[in-house]
Amino acid sequence: MSAARKHKAPKGTFDILPAEEATRDLVASHGDQLLDAAGYGRIETPAFEETELFARGVGESTDIVNKEMFSFTDRGDRSLTLRPEGTAAICRAYVEHGMHKDPQPVKLWYRGPFFRAEKPQKGRYRQFNQIGAEAIGTESPLADAELIVLLDELLRGLGIQDIELRLGSLGSPEVRAAYREELRDYLREHEGELSGEIRSRLDTNPLRAFDSDHPGTVEVMAEAPTMLARLEGDDAQHFETVKRLLDRAGVPYRLDPSLVRGLDYYTRTVFEFTCERLGAQSGIGGGGRYDGLIETLGGQPTPGVGWAAGVERIILALTEAPPPRVPEVFVVCGDGEQAFELVLDLRRHRVSAQFDLAGRSFKGQMKQADRSGARFAAILEQDGSAKLREMAGGEQQDVAPGALAETVIAARP
Ligand code: HAM
């Protein structure tokens, strides 16, 4: 065995330390409440799935499937992949559990860790967390609008103001197939000006050229035909209704004909919330409609729409940190065992209490009480009497040890 060495968390992953949990809890509980109140039920799917689910669902030509999956072979020679996103797995669960028999749409939400082998940078990690929501089993633009408004409320409710909603539509697969041909022809005419990567993808995924930051490609794409301009019939009407509903909800948006998103399952509505303050990784949450996905995964033709937001990017965009969690009482006592008993009694009364676990002097314990941010110090004297001291103002009162809990409870704001 090699000599002991200090280990580090793997590249692109991170530890979440206790001081950061308050912010995470705030984001999570805000999301939970919002989605629960809107009638979405929480679903949890495994952290890994069969590789083929993502290859089929997310699409063979996407960066996610081509370059970013953490895949491994298990002992039974099955290829498995740490989930890079949630939608394919949720659609798998919808089919597997026969949710088409439930009243439609089935409205689900989720949060948890996801994994992509991307090049790490600020806001881009290899293990990150998403909060997401999906409405499966309705084609109605009302569902698109409800979901977009919920994501807007999630972000604004957390105090993130400087966000922009980019909105587009990819139409239905048939119209998009014709458009793809048109775009491919256009790109071929300009092949010499495009990046090598885009050139190599002309056949499989010409739409990705809209995402390129290669200067020559960007210039070519500025003049490229757009899908938005080709929308017709039911697709155009669907998109008009989504826009009208967002207007009615007072949610501003910018039409973005170049919005293609990095997953292949989208049809019709696509959207992305960006926050400039995040820098290069400005996409804070995004989603869209995926009317063909469930059929691709072996289910009955079933439309669906949803989004996911990155928890770490939300946290980076927050301007105000939540107040730190502090105990109500810090027990100060020369006798550790006596303090132990009093703390347990306070906790039984649902008063949050802490005490010294390291044999500090009385003075050291008072310092610790101060550092803990506790509202009160309960000072137990040797003779069995007790004082309750309000740390901020220094006022002190005598309280019988047995009455400490009720005194603290009565003093709550
Ligand atoms: P996505 O745009 O790939 O969509 O990811 C959603 C969000 O996850 C992004 O906006 C971003 O905030 C966060 N995110 C993605 N990759 C990373 C990363 N490497 N590090 C940190 N955060 C990241 C989806 O995943 C779709 N499943 C959304 C959806 C749901 N579409 C329909 N329903």
Residues whose N, C-alpha, C, O or C-beta is under 5 A from the ligand:
A	BS01	HAM	P84 E85 G86 T87 R116 E118 G123 R124 Y125 F128 Q130 A133 G283 I284 G285 G286 G287 G288 V305 G306 W307 A308 A309 G310 R313
